[in-house]
Amino acid sequence: MKPSVTVRGYRDEDREACRMLWKELTEWHRRIYDDPTIGGDQPEHFFDDHLAKVGPDHLWVAVHKSRVVGLIGLIEKGVEGEIEPLIVTEDCRRLGIGARLLATGLEAARSRGIKILEINPVARNTQTIEWLYEHGFRTLGQIQLFIDLTGHPWKRGPRLYRRQFDF
């Protein structure tokens, strides 16, 4: 049975819950990259920056039992757009909440005339990449490559274009 969830526009009273969702996403990135420095000392403040950048009319929350359990944002770039962020709190994942949020983001993008929509999960977030693929994100638009000059140990990653990559 799917939980009773409402997806609605962001409200001022959602700020603290959304900051905690942003912090939870940052902590997930810290775990999968084994790097406690990702996001700095107070990663929840990045939500404040994002809110100021995109505005509250570009954010939607998922509410379950009077609790904000998910967040999606839409950044407009003319006829292109970006989903940022897409977060569902860990104890509510695999309940269809992410799909509901994503459907809201897709509908908002369509209604605003966006023709190409991107999302940029981190490379090690393989579960999310697989989930996004199943929800229609199947076209590669850009690949980000970098050289780590610190000597940080990386994991063996995927093969692409007959080349082995780390991530």
N, C-alpha and C positions, 0 to 999 in steps of 0.2 A: 504494500500500500504506500503510495506517494504521500509525503507530508503536505499539509496545508501551508502553502507558501504564497505570499503576495509579493509581486515585483512592482515597485513604484519609484517615482522620482525621489532623488536625494532631498532631504530636509536638513535645516540647520541642526536640529536635535540629533541627527545621525553622525555628527562629526566625530565624536569620541569612539563610537563603534567602528567607524570606517578607519580611523587611525589605528585601532587595534587589529583590524583585518590586514592593513598594510604592514604592520609590524609582524603579524603571523606569516605573511608571504615572505618577508625578508628573512625571518628565522628559518623558513623552509629552504630558501636559497643558501643560507649559511650551512645548513645540514648537508644538502646535496653537494655542495662545493667544499665542505669541511673547512670553512673559512669564517671564523666568528667576527671578522672585521667588516663584512659586507653590510652596507647600510649605516655604518657608524654607530654611535652610542644611543641615538634616539631615532631609529628609522621611521617611526610613526610620523615624524615631522615632514617627511617627504609627501605624505598625503596632503598636508596643508599646502605645500608648494603645487601639487597637482591640482587641487581644488582651485587655487588662485589662477592657474594657467588655463584650465578648461572651462571653469564655471560650473555651478551646481546644476544647470539645465543639461549638462552632458554626463551626468552620473545617475545611476539607478541602483537601488538596494533590494535585496531579497530579505523579507521578514518572515520568520517562522516563530509562532508563539510569542509575539511581541518583541522578538529579538532580531536584530540585524545580523544575518548569517552570511551575506554575500554582497558583492559590489562589482559593478561593471562601469567602465567609462568609455566615452567615445571622443576621440580627438579628430576634429575636422581639418582637412588640408585641401580645401577646394573640392574637386571631385574624387579625391582619395581620402581615406580615413584610417584610423588606427584604434583598435580595441586596447585600452590601457586604463586601468588594470582589469583583470578578471580574477576574482578571488571568492572562494567559498571556504568558510571556516572548516577546519579538519573534521570535526565531529559531525558535520552535515554533508560531507562529500558522498558521492555515489547515490544520491537521493533524487537526482534530476534537477537540482537547484541551479547548477551551472548551465544546463541546457536552457532553462527558463531565462536566466540572465542573458545568455548568448542570443536567444531569440529576440529579446528586447533590444539588445545592441544592434542586431542585424536589421530589425524593423526601423529603428531610429536612423540608421545609416541610409537605408532605402528611401525613407521619407524625406531625408535631407539632400537627396540627389547624389549621394556617394556611389561611385561606380566600382571602385577597387577598395577592398577593406583588408588591412593587414593586422596581424597580431604577432608579437615577438617573444615567445617563451624562451627562457634560457635553455641552452643546448642540453644540459643534463636533466632537464625536466621531461624525461621521456614519456612518463604516463600522460602528462598534459599534451605533449605533441601527438601521441597516439589518439587521445580523446579529440583534439582539434581536427585531426585528419578525418575521424569518423563523423565530425560535424561540418565537413565541407571544405576545410582549409587544406587544399591539396596542390596548390600551385606555389612553387618556390619563386619568390620575387627578388630576394637579395640574400646573400650569404656573408656573414661577418667573420673575417679571419683576423687573428692577431698573433703576435709573438709575445710570450711572457718573458720579460727580461729579469725576473726575480728568481727564477729557478724553481718556482712552485711545482710540485708534482701533479701531473694531470692523469686522468684515466684514459684508457684506450677508447676512442669514440667510433663513430660510423665511418664506413667507406663511402666516398662520393667521387665520381668521375675517376675511378680507378686509383684513388689516393686514400691512404689511411689518415684519419684525423684523430686528434685527442680532444677531450672536452672535460 
